[in-house]
């Protein structure tokens, strides 16, 4: 493979602000290969069917590398390699040795943080500020946190039990947080002594492939982590594989249902973190300026490509006009443009297909009577971009209030009483997250215990920590990731002799 510079052609300026000067991050720190193979059994292997596909920079629409298209035979080989490692070198690795390896992975991620951040923004379209300040630090933090659990598992679940690894774990991750989701999945699995076959998202595989270098340098034995890239067929083959003991999936509810059917036939343990349509409740005693910033963080972080995005804003009627006016003014100041510009607030939509879905749902919302407000500045002249958008006059029956948009689109509704807020917040099949803003601590507790959501944030939004479990209920899945609870699905508990 011939290496080449990742430096892209600069994007045309999309917005102009007084005193604003672009500050693009250099991509010279990243070296891309022309073509990437599969990582199986501690070596790079070409795909069994000899096919590769392009991964595209969503900010320009141009290919940046070719990725191997794995298929069922490749999944077979990866599962066999993982099983051999589980029965061999990984089984012979003590818990304290596992802890040291995870700690080294975390340290190496920190040392190469800028490289990973640039590649994440280049391949996925998210603003470099978010890749640099959120994704990479949190990925390292998950490995640090689980390094601490690796040699303490027998104390994690109470007395009288031994925690044993489940075996071979299949992990399928989405395109919105590629590196962070890999860390969320890999760290607890490895801490518990399992081996892994990881299937990254088709459109954002590059940081997972770069992670191979970190795993090797940290001393992870061959076959403990195997990475098979490709499309939905590779994921389906992994989910249905009889040699896999546990499947962890983050993605859409529709795909989650198909995976649950597949694991019903194999008996594999399963955890699902699926879609959401999270309610963000703003009471009339909330500090308005802080709540506006919370709403901005809730919906426009990562272009709205967040399963727990606060995409349904419920504002108490007495403050609705004042709050919406401030929110629209704040939205108009968001900078949309080059993801590698350190000043960018809203980067590129991940793919053309996702942009088409966002556009379609917004057109349907208008046809149903909702009123659209968008930023007025011009978008970049190439790539996939969508302006931050607010819909007012939304009814709970509108599709914009029911379906997951997975983009920078906010549906605003009003309520009069707390009881009405709860009714509207819960009028969805999803149950991943919610937020509440109020100065009344008792009202926070009253609201939180009535919201049907796995996670509830109070006077903040989108705050994550490796020690805090995350997950949903109902159509948003089951199981938890992070915290001691996130280890549950990766261990079998045996009575101590």
C-alpha positions as CSV (number, residue, x, y, z in Angstrom):
1,X,0.0,0.0,0.0
2,X,1.3,3.4,-0.9
3,X,0.8,6.0,1.8
4,X,-0.4,9.5,0.8
5,X,-1.2,12.7,2.6
6,X,-4.7,13.2,3.9
7,X,-4.6,16.9,3.1
8,X,-7.9,17.8,1.4
9,X,-8.7,20.8,-0.8
10,X,-9.8,23.7,1.4
11,X,-13.6,24.2,1.6
12,X,-15.1,27.5,0.4
13,X,-16.1,29.8,3.2
14,X,-19.8,29.3,4.0
15,X,-20.6,32.0,6.6
16,X,-19.2,35.4,7.4
17,X,-19.2,36.9,10.8
18,X,-17.7,40.2,12.1
19,X,-14.2,39.6,13.1
20,X,-14.3,35.9,12.0
21,X,-11.3,34.3,10.3
22,X,-11.2,30.6,9.4
23,X,-8.8,28.5,11.5
24,X,-8.6,25.1,9.7
25,X,-6.8,22.2,11.4
26,X,-4.0,20.8,9.4
27,X,-4.4,17.2,8.3
28,X,-0.7,16.6,7.8
29,X,-0.6,14.5,11.0
30,X,-2.8,11.9,9.4
31,X,-1.4,9.5,6.8
32,X,-4.0,7.5,4.9
33,X,-3.4,4.3,2.9
34,X,-5.0,3.9,-0.5
35,X,-6.7,0.7,0.6
36,X,-7.5,-1.0,3.9
37,X,-7.9,-4.7,4.5
38,X,-9.5,-6.6,7.4
39,X,-7.8,-7.1,10.7
40,X,-8.2,-10.8,11.6
41,X,-6.1,-12.9,13.9
42,X,-3.4,-10.3,14.4
43,X,-2.8,-9.6,10.6
44,X,-4.2,-7.7,7.7
45,X,-6.1,-9.9,5.3
46,X,-7.8,-9.0,2.0
47,X,-11.6,-9.6,2.0
48,X,-12.6,-13.1,0.9
49,X,-14.7,-11.9,-2.0
50,X,-12.1,-9.4,-3.2
51,X,-14.2,-6.3,-2.9
52,X,-13.5,-2.8,-1.5
53,X,-15.6,0.3,-1.3
54,X,-14.8,4.0,-1.0
55,X,-15.1,5.9,2.3
56,X,-16.1,9.5,1.6
57,X,-15.3,12.8,3.2
58,X,-18.8,14.2,3.8
59,X,-17.6,17.8,3.7
60,X,-16.5,17.4,0.1
61,X,-18.2,14.3,-1.2
62,X,-14.9,13.0,-2.4
63,X,-13.4,9.5,-1.6
64,X,-10.5,9.4,0.8
65,X,-9.7,5.7,0.9
66,X,-10.9,2.3,0.0
67,X,-12.3,0.0,2.7
68,X,-12.5,-3.8,2.6
69,X,-16.0,-5.2,2.2
70,X,-16.2,-8.1,4.5
71,X,-18.7,-10.9,4.1
72,X,-19.8,-14.1,5.9
73,X,-16.5,-16.1,5.3
74,X,-14.6,-13.2,6.8
75,X,-16.9,-13.2,9.8
76,X,-16.2,-17.0,10.1
77,X,-12.5,-16.4,10.1
78,X,-12.7,-13.5,12.6
79,X,-14.9,-15.5,15.0
80,X,-12.5,-18.5,14.8
81,X,-9.5,-16.2,15.5
82,X,-11.3,-14.7,18.5
83,X,-12.2,-18.2,19.8
84,X,-8.6,-19.3,19.5
85,X,-7.4,-16.2,21.4
86,X,-10.0,-16.7,24.1
87,X,-9.0,-20.3,24.7
88,X,-5.2,-19.5,24.3
89,X,-3.2,-16.3,25.0
90,X,-6.0,-14.2,26.4
91,X,-7.1,-16.9,28.8
92,X,-3.5,-17.0,30.0
93,X,-3.4,-13.3,30.6
94,X,-4.0,-12.4,34.3
95,X,-6.5,-9.7,35.3
96,X,-3.7,-7.4,36.3
97,X,-2.0,-7.9,32.9
98,X,-5.3,-7.0,31.2
99,X,-5.6,-3.9,33.4
100,X,-2.1,-2.8,32.3
101,X,-2.9,-3.3,28.6
102,X,-6.1,-1.3,28.9
103,X,-4.2,1.4,30.7
104,X,-1.6,1.5,27.9
105,X,-4.4,1.7,25.3
106,X,-5.8,4.8,27.0
107,X,-2.4,6.4,27.3
108,X,-1.6,5.8,23.6
109,X,-5.0,7.3,22.6
110,X,-4.0,10.4,24.6
111,X,-0.6,10.6,23.0
112,X,-2.2,10.3,19.5
113,X,-5.3,12.4,20.3
114,X,-4.8,15.0,17.6
115,X,-4.3,12.4,14.9
116,X,-7.4,10.5,15.9
117,X,-9.5,13.7,16.2
118,X,-8.4,14.9,12.7
119,X,-9.2,11.6,11.2
120,X,-12.6,11.4,12.9
121,X,-13.6,14.7,11.5
122,X,-12.2,14.0,8.1
123,X,-14.1,10.7,7.8
124,X,-17.3,11.5,9.7
125,X,-17.9,15.3,9.2
126,X,-18.1,16.3,12.8
127,X,-16.5,19.6,13.9
128,X,-12.9,19.2,15.0
129,X,-13.7,20.9,18.3
130,X,-16.0,18.0,19.2
131,X,-13.7,15.3,18.0
132,X,-10.8,16.9,19.9
133,X,-12.6,17.9,23.1
134,X,-15.3,15.1,23.4
135,X,-14.8,12.0,21.4
136,X,-11.1,11.2,21.8
137,X,-10.9,12.2,25.5
138,X,-14.0,10.2,26.4
139,X,-12.7,7.2,24.4
140,X,-9.4,7.3,26.4
141,X,-11.5,7.7,29.6
142,X,-13.4,4.5,29.0
143,X,-10.2,2.5,28.7
144,X,-8.8,4.2,31.8
145,X,-12.0,3.4,33.8
146,X,-12.3,-0.2,32.7
147,X,-8.6,-0.8,33.3
148,X,-9.5,-0.2,37.0
149,X,-12.2,-2.9,36.9
150,X,-10.2,-5.6,35.1
151,X,-8.6,-7.0,38.3
152,X,-11.5,-6.3,40.6
153,X,-14.4,-8.2,38.9
154,X,-14.9,-10.6,41.7
155,X,-15.6,-7.7,44.0
156,X,-17.9,-5.9,41.5
157,X,-20.9,-8.2,41.9
158,X,-21.1,-8.8,45.6
159,X,-19.6,-11.6,47.7
160,X,-19.6,-15.3,47.0
161,X,-19.3,-15.2,43.2
162,X,-16.6,-15.3,40.6
163,X,-17.0,-13.2,37.4
164,X,-16.0,-15.2,34.3
165,X,-15.9,-13.8,30.7
166,X,-18.7,-14.7,28.4
167,X,-16.5,-15.7,25.5
168,X,-16.5,-14.3,22.0
169,X,-18.3,-11.0,21.6
170,X,-19.7,-9.5,18.4
171,X,-19.9,-5.7,18.5
172,X,-21.6,-3.6,15.8
173,X,-21.2,0.2,16.1
174,X,-22.8,3.2,14.4
175,X,-21.4,6.0,12.3
176,X,-22.1,9.0,14.6
177,X,-19.4,8.4,17.2
178,X,-17.1,5.8,15.6
179,X,-14.1,5.9,17.9
180,X,-16.1,6.6,21.1
181,X,-18.5,3.8,20.4
182,X,-15.6,1.4,19.7
183,X,-14.2,2.4,23.1
184,X,-17.6,2.0,24.8
185,X,-17.8,-1.6,23.5
186,X,-14.2,-2.8,23.6
187,X,-13.2,-1.5,27.0
188,X,-15.7,-3.5,29.2
189,X,-15.5,-6.6,27.0
190,X,-11.7,-6.7,27.3
191,X,-11.7,-5.8,31.0
192,X,-13.9,-8.8,31.6
193,X,-11.6,-11.1,29.6
194,X,-13.6,-11.6,26.4
195,X,-12.4,-11.5,22.8
196,X,-14.1,-9.4,20.2
197,X,-15.1,-9.2,16.6
198,X,-15.9,-5.6,15.9
199,X,-17.9,-4.4,12.9
200,X,-17.6,-0.6,12.4
201,X,-20.1,1.4,10.5
202,X,-19.7,1.3,6.7
203,X,-19.2,5.1,6.3
204,X,-16.9,5.7,9.2
205,X,-14.4,2.8,9.6
206,X,-11.1,4.7,9.5
207,X,-10.6,5.5,13.2
208,X,-11.4,1.8,14.1
209,X,-8.7,0.7,11.7
210,X,-6.2,3.2,13.1
211,X,-7.0,1.9,16.5
212,X,-5.3,-1.4,15.4
213,X,-2.0,0.4,15.7
214,X,-2.7,1.4,19.3
215,X,-3.9,-2.2,20.3
216,X,-0.7,-3.7,18.9
217,X,1.6,-1.2,20.6
218,X,-0.3,-1.7,23.9
219,X,0.6,-5.5,23.7
220,X,-2.9,-6.9,23.0
221,X,-2.4,-10.5,21.9
222,X,-3.3,-11.4,18.3
223,X,-6.9,-12.4,17.8
224,X,-8.3,-10.7,20.9
225,X,-9.7,-7.9,18.8
226,X,-10.7,-8.5,15.2
227,X,-12.1,-5.8,12.9
228,X,-14.3,-6.7,9.9
229,X,-15.4,-3.7,7.9
230,X,-18.3,-3.8,5.4
231,X,-22.0,-3.2,5.0
232,X,-25.1,-4.6,6.5
233,X,-24.5,-8.1,5.2
234,X,-21.3,-8.4,7.4
235,X,-23.2,-7.1,10.4
236,X,-26.0,-9.6,9.8
237,X,-23.6,-12.5,9.5
238,X,-21.9,-11.5,12.8
239,X,-25.3,-11.1,14.6
240,X,-26.4,-14.6,13.5
241,X,-23.1,-16.4,13.9
242,X,-23.5,-19.5,16.1
243,X,-19.9,-19.1,17.4
244,X,-20.6,-15.7,19.1
245,X,-21.6,-15.7,22.8
246,X,-22.8,-12.1,23.1
247,X,-23.8,-9.4,20.7
248,X,-23.7,-5.7,21.5
249,X,-25.3,-3.3,19.0
250,X,-25.8,0.4,18.8
251,X,-27.9,1.7,15.9
252,X,-31.4,2.0,14.6
253,X,-34.4,0.4,16.2
254,X,-35.3,-1.4,13.0
255,X,-31.9,-3.1,12.7
256,X,-32.0,-3.8,16.4
257,X,-35.2,-5.8,16.0
258,X,-33.6,-7.9,13.2
259,X,-30.6,-8.6,15.4
260,X,-32.9,-9.7,18.3
261,X,-34.6,-12.1,16.0
262,X,-31.2,-13.5,14.8
263,X,-29.9,-14.0,18.4
264,X,-33.1,-15.8,19.3
265,X,-31.9,-18.5,17.0
266,X,-28.4,-18.7,18.4
267,X,-29.0,-18.1,22.1
268,X,-26.4,-15.4,22.2
269,X,-26.6,-12.8,25.0
270,X,-27.7,-9.4,23.6
271,X,-27.7,-5.7,24.5
272,X,-29.2,-3.1,22.3
273,X,-28.7,0.7,22.4
274,X,-31.2,2.0,19.8
275,X,-32.8,5.1,18.5
276,X,-34.5,7.9,20.5
277,X,-36.8,10.9,20.3
278,X,-35.8,12.5,23.5
279,X,-37.9,15.2,25.3
280,X,-36.2,18.3,26.7
281,X,-38.6,19.9,29.2
282,X,-38.2,23.6,30.0
283,X,-40.3,24.8,33.0
284,X,-41.2,28.5,33.5
285,X,-38.8,28.9,36.4
286,X,-35.8,27.7,34.4
287,X,-32.8,30.1,33.9
288,X,-33.6,31.0,30.3
289,X,-30.1,31.8,29.0
290,X,-28.7,28.6,30.5
291,X,-31.6,26.6,29.2
292,X,-31.1,28.0,25.7
293,X,-27.5,26.8,25.8
294,X,-28.8,23.4,27.0
295,X,-31.2,23.2,24.1
296,X,-28.4,24.1,21.7
297,X,-26.2,21.3,23.2
298,X,-29.1,18.9,23.2
299,X,-30.0,19.1,19.5
300,X,-27.1,20.6,17.5
301,X,-24.2,18.7,19.1
302,X,-22.7,16.5,16.4
303,X,-25.2,17.9,13.8
304,X,-28.0,16.2,15.7
305,X,-26.4,12.8,14.9
306,X,-27.0,11.7,18.4
307,X,-29.4,8.9,19.5
308,X,-30.2,10.7,22.7
309,X,-30.5,14.2,21.0
310,X,-33.1,16.4,22.7
311,X,-35.1,16.7,19.5
312,X,-38.4,17.4,21.1
313,X,-38.4,20.7,23.1
314,X,-41.3,21.1,25.5
315,X,-41.5,24.7,26.7
316,X,-44.0,25.9,29.3
317,X,-46.6,28.1,27.6
318,X,-46.0,31.2,29.7
319,X,-42.3,31.5,28.5
320,X,-42.6,29.8,25.1
321,X,-42.4,33.0,23.0
322,X,-39.5,34.5,24.9
323,X,-37.6,31.3,25.0
324,X,-38.1,30.5,21.3
325,X,-37.1,34.0,20.4
326,X,-33.8,33.6,22.3
327,X,-33.3,30.2,20.9
328,X,-33.7,31.3,17.3
329,X,-31.3,34.2,17.8
330,X,-28.8,31.8,19.2
331,X,-29.3,29.4,16.3
332,X,-28.5,32.2,13.9
333,X,-25.1,32.5,15.4
334,X,-24.1,28.9,14.8
335,X,-21.4,28.5,12.2
336,X,-22.0,25.9,9.6
337,X,-19.0,24.8,7.5
338,X,-15.7,23.0,7.2
339,X,-15.5,20.4,10.0
340,X,-11.8,20.9,10.3
341,X,-12.2,24.6,11.0
342,X,-11.8,25.1,14.8
343,X,-14.6,27.8,14.7
344,X,-17.2,25.5,13.1
345,X,-20.2,24.6,15.3
346,X,-22.1,22.5,12.7
347,X,-20.2,20.2,10.4
348,X,-21.3,18.0,7.6
349,X,-24.1,15.5,7.5
350,X,-22.6,12.0,7.5
351,X,-23.9,10.8,4.1
352,X,-26.0,11.8,1.1
353,X,-28.6,9.2,2.2
354,X,-28.9,10.8,5.6
355,X,-29.2,14.2,4.2
356,X,-32.0,13.1,1.9
357,X,-33.9,11.6,4.9
358,X,-33.5,14.8,6.9
359,X,-34.7,16.9,4.0
360,X,-37.7,14.6,3.4
361,X,-38.9,14.7,7.0
362,X,-38.6,18.5,7.1
363,X,-40.8,18.8,4.0
364,X,-43.3,16.5,5.5
365,X,-43.3,18.6,8.7
366,X,-44.2,21.7,6.7
367,X,-46.9,19.9,4.8
368,X,-48.5,18.9,8.2
369,X,-48.6,22.5,9.3
370,X,-45.4,23.0,11.4
371,X,-43.5,26.3,10.8
372,X,-39.8,26.1,9.8
373,X,-37.1,28.5,10.9
374,X,-33.5,28.0,9.7
375,X,-30.2,29.8,9.7
376,X,-30.0,32.3,6.9
377,X,-26.3,32.0,6.1
378,X,-25.2,30.2,2.9
379,X,-24.0,26.6,3.2
380,X,-20.7,25.3,1.7
381,X,-20.9,24.8,-2.0
382,X,-20.0,21.1,-1.9
383,X,-20.4,18.2,0.5
384,X,-23.5,17.3,2.5
385,X,-24.7,20.1,4.8
386,X,-28.0,21.0,6.4
387,X,-28.8,24.2,8.3
388,X,-29.8,24.1,11.9
389,X,-33.6,24.1,11.9
390,X,-36.4,24.8,14.4
391,X,-40.0,23.8,13.8
392,X,-42.7,25.5,15.9
393,X,-46.4,24.8,16.0
394,X,-45.6,21.1,16.2
395,X,-48.3,18.7,17.4
396,X,-47.7,15.3,19.0
397,X,-49.2,13.7,15.9
398,X,-46.8,15.3,13.5
399,X,-44.1,12.9,12.1
400,X,-41.4,15.5,13.1
401,X,-42.5,14.8,16.7
402,X,-42.7,11.1,16.4
403,X,-39.9,9.9,14.1
404,X,-36.2,10.1,14.7
405,X,-34.7,12.6,12.3
406,X,-31.1,12.1,13.4
407,X,-30.1,15.6,12.1
408,X,-30.0,19.2,13.3
409,X,-33.7,19.6,13.5
410,X,-35.7,20.6,16.6
411,X,-39.4,20.2,17.1
412,X,-40.9,22.8,19.6
413,X,-44.1,22.1,21.5
414,X,-45.7,23.8,24.5
415,X,-47.4,22.7,27.7
416,X,-49.4,24.3,30.4
417,X,-49.0,22.0,33.4
418,X,-46.3,19.5,34.5
419,X,-48.8,16.7,34.0
420,X,-49.2,17.8,30.4
421,X,-45.4,18.0,30.0
422,X,-45.1,14.4,31.2
423,X,-47.9,13.2,28.9
424,X,-46.3,14.8,25.8
425,X,-42.8,13.7,26.8
426,X,-43.9,10.1,27.0
427,X,-46.0,10.1,23.8
428,X,-43.3,8.2,21.9
429,X,-42.3,4.5,21.6
430,X,-38.7,5.5,22.4
431,X,-37.2,5.7,25.9
432,X,-33.5,6.6,25.7
433,X,-33.0,10.0,27.3
434,X,-34.7,13.2,28.5
435,X,-33.8,16.5,30.0
436,X,-35.5,18.9,32.5
437,X,-34.7,22.5,33.3
438,X,-36.1,24.1,36.5
439,X,-34.9,25.9,39.6
440,X,-37.1,23.7,41.7
441,X,-35.2,20.6,43.0
442,X,-38.4,18.9,44.0
443,X,-39.8,19.4,40.5
444,X,-36.7,17.8,39.0
445,X,-37.3,14.7,41.1
446,X,-41.0,14.6,40.4
447,X,-40.4,15.0,36.6
448,X,-37.5,12.5,36.4
449,X,-39.4,9.7,38.1
450,X,-42.3,10.1,35.7
451,X,-40.3,10.3,32.4
452,X,-40.0,7.0,30.7
453,X,-36.4,7.3,29.7
454,X,-33.2,5.4,30.6
455,X,-31.3,8.6,31.3
456,X,-32.6,12.0,32.6
457,X,-30.4,15.0,32.7
458,X,-31.2,17.9,35.1
459,X,-30.3,21.4,34.2
460,X,-27.8,20.1,31.6
461,X,-27.8,17.8,28.6
462,X,-25.5,15.4,26.8
463,X,-23.2,14.9,29.8
464,X,-21.4,11.5,29.8
465,X,-19.0,9.8,32.1
466,X,-17.5,6.3,31.9
467,X,-18.6,5.6,35.5
468,X,-22.3,6.4,34.7
469,X,-24.4,3.7,33.0
470,X,-26.2,4.7,29.8
471,X,-29.0,2.9,28.0
472,X,-32.7,3.0,27.2
473,X,-36.0,1.2,27.4
474,X,-38.9,0.3,25.1
475,X,-38.0,0.9,21.5
476,X,-34.6,2.4,22.6
477,X,-33.3,-1.0,23.6
478,X,-32.1,-2.7,26.8
479,X,-28.9,-3.2,28.7
480,X,-26.4,-0.6,29.9
481,X,-23.0,0.7,28.8
482,X,-20.6,2.3,31.2
483,X,-20.4,2.0,35.0
484,X,-20.3,-1.2,36.9
485,X,-23.7,-2.0,35.3
486,X,-22.1,-2.0,31.9
487,X,-20.0,-5.0,32.8
488,X,-23.1,-7.2,33.6
489,X,-23.5,-8.4,30.0
490,X,-19.9,-9.3,29.6
491,X,-19.5,-11.7,32.5
492,X,-21.0,-15.0,33.8
493,X,-21.3,-15.2,37.5
494,X,-20.3,-18.5,39.2
495,X,-20.6,-19.4,42.8
496,X,-17.3,-19.2,44.6
497,X,-16.1,-22.6,45.8
